[in-house]
């Protein structure tokens, strides 16, 4: 890629999410603020009729809203949201956009619309042919002042499935992908990684489970053999505070809610969901569809604005390094 190509405005695709929710309005509100500070090209993707059509530089329609079945048509809402995601992925894989920002979807609606995925992360991985991707929540500012980055080693699965899904191989793979991304996208030369324990008090030497010895110990040995800076397993009741105070660059959490509860408490409204391991950057706000708030004009667009800004930063890093490792 030549210097002229790197100097062009970055192209960011924004999917509007579930049209019944606050996605279209927070996307529009965030885009207006974003465009006062950045000259990059925004493309909105979603159904006509949400009111967000005329805010971005371009609009790609995937249908109409309300659908023929009306504004209560759950399957139609999920189908339109899924089409928007697929369209954005096609553009990104073709190089027509540099990053994707996704507004919230309703997972039940997505299923009803014919998309058999637990959420964005899994759909993106499948469409891109990636078996290993990482779901990271990132906030550059928290209530404690410092940044907090939390990787969810297992994502949208039932808690009962976590003990059989969370393995040494999974932990090492997720950590390696995370370290590569922090080096390449965040420009952190030697990321400091904390592994959040699985059991209370990191099992107290086996009193409360064997995962720390059986899963973590071999993973830590392998990662340290790679030359990585690994600390753990660190009990969940202290690791996130230590990270937010600057001791670690990222925390790898063993399952969804142990990571999300701490993250949202420290950074709600400033957090961004980032998918690592894709061939392009993808970010999303850290909240859901908030169906009960839609149309009132009171939804907070702060997290969507953070998602736009982080997507731009990550896309800029990749555009400046066209041969970087993206797996």
C-alpha positions as CSV (number, residue, x, y, z in Angstrom):
1,X,0.0,0.0,0.0
2,X,1.5,3.4,-1.0
3,X,1.5,6.6,1.0
4,X,-1.3,8.1,-1.0
5,X,-3.6,5.2,-0.2
6,X,-2.8,5.5,3.5
7,X,-3.6,9.2,3.5
8,X,-7.2,8.7,2.2
9,X,-10.1,9.0,4.6
10,X,-10.8,5.8,6.4
11,X,-14.1,4.1,5.5
12,X,-16.2,2.8,8.4
13,X,-19.4,0.7,8.0
14,X,-22.0,1.0,10.7
15,X,-24.8,-1.6,10.9
16,X,-28.0,-0.2,12.5
17,X,-28.8,-3.3,14.5
18,X,-32.4,-4.3,15.5
19,X,-34.7,-1.6,14.1
20,X,-37.0,-1.9,17.1
21,X,-34.2,-0.8,19.5
22,X,-32.0,2.2,20.1
23,X,-29.4,1.2,17.5
24,X,-30.5,3.5,14.7
25,X,-30.8,6.6,17.0
26,X,-27.5,6.1,18.9
27,X,-25.8,5.5,15.6
28,X,-27.2,8.7,14.2
29,X,-26.4,10.7,17.3
30,X,-22.9,9.3,17.5
31,X,-22.2,9.9,13.8
32,X,-23.1,13.6,14.2
33,X,-20.6,14.0,17.0
34,X,-18.0,11.9,15.2
35,X,-18.1,13.9,12.0
36,X,-17.4,17.1,13.8
37,X,-14.0,15.6,14.9
38,X,-13.2,13.3,12.0
39,X,-13.3,13.5,8.2
40,X,-13.6,9.8,7.7
41,X,-16.3,8.2,5.5
42,X,-19.3,6.6,7.2
43,X,-21.6,4.1,5.6
44,X,-24.8,3.2,7.4
45,X,-26.3,-0.2,6.6
46,X,-29.9,-1.1,7.6
47,X,-33.5,-0.8,6.7
48,X,-35.1,2.3,5.3
49,X,-37.5,4.0,7.7
50,X,-35.5,4.2,10.9
51,X,-34.7,7.9,10.6
52,X,-31.0,7.3,10.3
53,X,-30.8,7.2,6.5
54,X,-29.6,10.7,5.9
55,X,-27.0,11.1,8.7
56,X,-24.0,9.2,7.2
57,X,-22.1,9.8,4.0
58,X,-23.7,6.7,2.4
59,X,-26.7,4.5,3.1
60,X,-27.1,0.9,2.0
61,X,-30.7,-0.3,2.4
62,X,-31.4,-4.0,3.3
63,X,-35.2,-3.6,3.3
64,X,-37.9,-1.4,4.9
65,X,-39.0,-0.7,8.4
66,X,-41.6,-1.2,9.7
67,X,-41.7,-4.5,7.8
68,X,-45.0,-5.7,6.2
69,X,-45.8,-7.5,9.5
70,X,-45.5,-4.2,11.4
71,X,-43.1,-2.9,14.1
72,X,-43.8,-5.9,16.3
73,X,-42.5,-8.4,13.7
74,X,-39.6,-9.9,15.6
75,X,-38.5,-12.2,12.8
76,X,-38.4,-9.4,10.3
77,X,-36.4,-7.2,12.7
78,X,-33.9,-10.1,13.1
79,X,-33.8,-10.8,9.4
80,X,-33.0,-7.1,8.6
81,X,-30.3,-6.9,11.3
82,X,-28.7,-10.1,9.9
83,X,-28.8,-8.8,6.4
84,X,-27.0,-5.6,7.5
85,X,-24.3,-7.6,9.2
86,X,-23.8,-9.8,6.2
87,X,-23.6,-6.8,3.9
88,X,-21.0,-5.1,6.1
89,X,-18.9,-8.3,6.2
90,X,-18.9,-8.5,2.4
91,X,-17.8,-4.9,2.1
92,X,-15.0,-5.4,4.7
93,X,-13.7,-8.6,3.1
94,X,-13.7,-7.0,-0.3
95,X,-11.7,-4.0,1.1
96,X,-14.5,-1.6,0.4
97,X,-14.6,-0.5,4.1
98,X,-11.8,-0.5,6.6
99,X,-13.8,-1.4,9.7
100,X,-17.2,-2.4,11.0
101,X,-19.2,-0.9,13.9
102,X,-22.3,-2.8,14.8
103,X,-25.3,-1.5,16.7
104,X,-27.0,-3.8,19.1
105,X,-29.0,-6.8,18.0
106,X,-31.7,-8.9,19.8
107,X,-30.3,-12.5,19.8
108,X,-33.8,-14.0,19.9
109,X,-34.9,-11.9,16.9
110,X,-31.7,-12.9,15.0
111,X,-32.6,-16.5,15.5
112,X,-36.2,-15.9,14.5
113,X,-35.0,-14.2,11.4
114,X,-33.1,-17.3,10.3
115,X,-29.6,-16.6,11.6
116,X,-28.5,-19.4,13.9
117,X,-25.8,-17.6,15.9
118,X,-25.6,-16.7,19.6
119,X,-24.5,-13.2,18.6
120,X,-22.3,-10.9,16.5
121,X,-19.0,-12.4,17.5
122,X,-19.9,-15.9,16.4
123,X,-21.6,-14.8,13.2
124,X,-18.5,-12.7,12.2
125,X,-16.2,-15.6,12.9
126,X,-18.3,-18.0,10.9
127,X,-18.7,-15.7,7.9
128,X,-14.9,-15.0,7.9
129,X,-14.0,-18.6,8.2
130,X,-12.2,-18.0,11.5
131,X,-12.4,-20.7,14.2
132,X,-10.5,-18.7,16.8
133,X,-11.6,-15.1,17.6
134,X,-11.6,-13.2,20.8
135,X,-14.3,-11.1,22.4
136,X,-12.7,-8.2,24.3
137,X,-14.4,-5.4,26.2
138,X,-12.2,-2.2,26.1
139,X,-12.5,1.1,27.9
140,X,-9.7,3.6,27.7
141,X,-11.3,5.5,30.7
142,X,-13.0,4.0,33.8
143,X,-14.4,5.2,37.1
144,X,-11.0,4.4,38.5
145,X,-9.3,6.6,35.9
146,X,-7.2,4.0,34.0
147,X,-8.0,1.8,31.1
148,X,-9.6,-1.6,31.5
149,X,-9.5,-4.4,28.8
150,X,-11.3,-7.7,29.5
151,X,-11.2,-10.7,27.3
152,X,-14.1,-13.2,27.6
153,X,-12.5,-16.6,27.0
154,X,-15.9,-18.2,26.7
155,X,-18.7,-16.0,25.4
156,X,-22.4,-16.6,24.8
157,X,-22.9,-20.1,26.3
158,X,-24.8,-21.4,29.3
159,X,-22.9,-21.3,32.5
160,X,-23.3,-25.1,32.8
161,X,-21.3,-25.5,29.6
162,X,-18.4,-23.4,30.8
163,X,-16.5,-26.1,32.7
164,X,-16.3,-28.4,29.6
165,X,-15.6,-25.5,27.1
166,X,-12.9,-23.7,29.1
167,X,-9.7,-25.7,28.4
168,X,-6.0,-25.2,28.4
169,X,-6.0,-25.0,24.6
170,X,-8.7,-22.4,24.6
171,X,-7.0,-20.3,27.3
172,X,-3.6,-20.3,25.5
173,X,-5.2,-19.6,22.0
174,X,-7.2,-16.7,23.3
175,X,-4.3,-15.2,25.2
176,X,-2.0,-15.4,22.1
177,X,-4.5,-13.7,19.8
178,X,-5.0,-11.0,22.4
179,X,-1.3,-10.4,22.8
180,X,-0.8,-10.1,19.0
181,X,-3.7,-7.6,18.8
182,X,-2.4,-5.5,21.7
183,X,1.0,-5.3,20.0
184,X,-0.3,-4.6,16.5
185,X,-3.4,-2.5,17.1
186,X,-2.8,-0.9,20.5
187,X,1.0,-0.5,20.0
188,X,1.7,-2.1,23.4
189,X,5.1,-3.7,22.9
190,X,5.0,-6.2,25.8
191,X,1.4,-6.7,27.0
192,X,1.0,-7.5,30.7
193,X,-1.6,-10.2,30.9
194,X,-3.6,-11.3,34.0
195,X,-5.5,-14.6,33.9
196,X,-8.6,-14.3,36.1
197,X,-9.1,-17.4,38.2
198,X,-11.9,-19.8,37.6
199,X,-12.8,-20.6,41.2
200,X,-13.2,-18.5,44.3
201,X,-9.8,-17.5,45.8
202,X,-8.1,-19.2,42.8
203,X,-9.3,-22.5,44.5
204,X,-7.1,-22.1,47.6
205,X,-4.7,-24.8,46.5
206,X,-7.4,-27.1,45.3
207,X,-10.0,-26.7,48.1
208,X,-12.6,-25.3,45.7
209,X,-11.8,-27.0,42.4
210,X,-8.9,-28.2,40.3
211,X,-9.2,-25.9,37.3
212,X,-6.3,-23.7,38.4
213,X,-4.0,-26.7,38.5
214,X,-5.4,-28.7,35.7
215,X,-6.2,-25.9,33.1
216,X,-4.2,-22.8,34.1
217,X,-0.9,-24.3,35.1
218,X,0.0,-25.9,31.7
219,X,-1.4,-22.8,29.9
220,X,0.8,-20.4,31.9
221,X,3.9,-22.6,31.3
222,X,3.2,-22.6,27.6
223,X,2.6,-18.9,27.4
224,X,5.7,-18.1,29.4
225,X,7.7,-20.4,27.2
226,X,6.5,-18.0,24.4
227,X,8.1,-15.2,26.3
228,X,4.8,-13.6,27.3
229,X,4.3,-11.6,30.5
230,X,1.7,-13.7,32.3
231,X,0.3,-13.3,35.9
232,X,-2.1,-15.7,37.4
233,X,-4.4,-17.2,38.1
234,X,-5.5,-14.1,40.0
235,X,-8.8,-14.2,42.0
236,X,-11.7,-12.4,40.4
237,X,-12.4,-10.3,43.4
238,X,-9.0,-8.4,42.9
239,X,-7.8,-8.8,39.3
240,X,-10.1,-6.2,37.7
241,X,-9.2,-3.5,40.3
242,X,-5.5,-4.2,39.8
243,X,-5.9,-3.9,36.0
244,X,-7.8,-0.6,36.2
245,X,-5.1,0.8,38.5
246,X,-2.6,0.1,35.8
247,X,-0.9,-3.2,36.8
248,X,-2.1,-5.2,33.8
249,X,-2.9,-4.3,30.2
250,X,-5.6,-6.9,29.8
251,X,-7.5,-9.5,31.9
252,X,-8.5,-12.9,30.4
253,X,-11.8,-13.9,32.1
254,X,-12.9,-17.5,32.0
255,X,-16.5,-16.8,31.3
256,X,-18.9,-14.1,30.2
257,X,-20.5,-12.7,33.3
258,X,-17.5,-12.7,35.6
259,X,-15.8,-10.4,33.1
260,X,-18.8,-8.3,32.1
261,X,-20.1,-7.6,35.6
262,X,-16.8,-6.1,36.6
263,X,-16.2,-4.3,33.2
264,X,-19.6,-2.6,33.1
265,X,-19.5,-1.6,36.7
266,X,-16.2,0.2,36.0
267,X,-16.9,1.6,32.6
268,X,-20.6,1.6,31.5
269,X,-21.1,4.1,28.8
270,X,-17.4,4.3,27.9
271,X,-16.9,0.6,27.0
272,X,-16.6,-1.0,23.6
273,X,-16.9,-4.6,22.4
274,X,-14.0,-5.5,20.1
275,X,-13.6,-8.7,18.1
276,X,-10.0,-9.7,17.8
277,X,-8.7,-12.2,15.2
278,X,-10.8,-11.0,12.3
279,X,-9.3,-9.8,9.0
280,X,-10.7,-6.3,9.7
281,X,-11.5,-4.3,12.9
282,X,-15.0,-4.7,14.4
283,X,-16.3,-2.8,17.4
284,X,-19.7,-2.3,19.1
285,X,-21.2,-0.4,22.0
286,X,-21.3,-2.2,25.3
287,X,-25.1,-2.1,25.7
288,X,-28.1,-3.9,24.3
289,X,-31.1,-3.0,22.2
290,X,-33.0,-1.2,25.0
291,X,-36.3,-1.8,23.3
292,X,-38.1,0.1,26.0
293,X,-36.1,3.3,25.3
294,X,-36.4,3.3,21.5
295,X,-38.0,6.3,20.0
296,X,-37.9,8.5,23.1
297,X,-34.8,10.4,22.1
298,X,-33.2,9.7,25.6
299,X,-30.8,6.9,24.7
300,X,-27.1,7.7,25.5
301,X,-24.9,7.5,22.4
302,X,-21.6,7.7,24.4
303,X,-20.7,4.0,23.9
304,X,-21.5,4.1,20.2
305,X,-19.3,7.2,19.8
306,X,-16.5,5.3,21.6
307,X,-17.0,2.4,19.3
308,X,-16.7,4.6,16.2
309,X,-13.5,6.2,17.6
310,X,-11.9,3.0,18.5
311,X,-12.8,1.4,15.1
312,X,-11.2,4.4,13.4
313,X,-8.0,4.0,15.5
314,X,-7.7,0.3,14.9
315,X,-8.4,0.7,11.1
316,X,-5.8,3.4,11.0
317,X,-3.2,1.0,12.6
318,X,-4.0,-1.7,10.1
319,X,-4.0,0.6,7.1
320,X,-0.6,1.9,8.2
321,X,0.7,-1.7,8.5
322,X,-0.8,-3.5,5.5
323,X,1.2,-6.7,6.0
324,X,0.5,-7.1,9.7
325,X,-0.7,-10.5,11.2
326,X,-4.5,-10.5,11.4
327,X,-5.3,-14.1,12.3
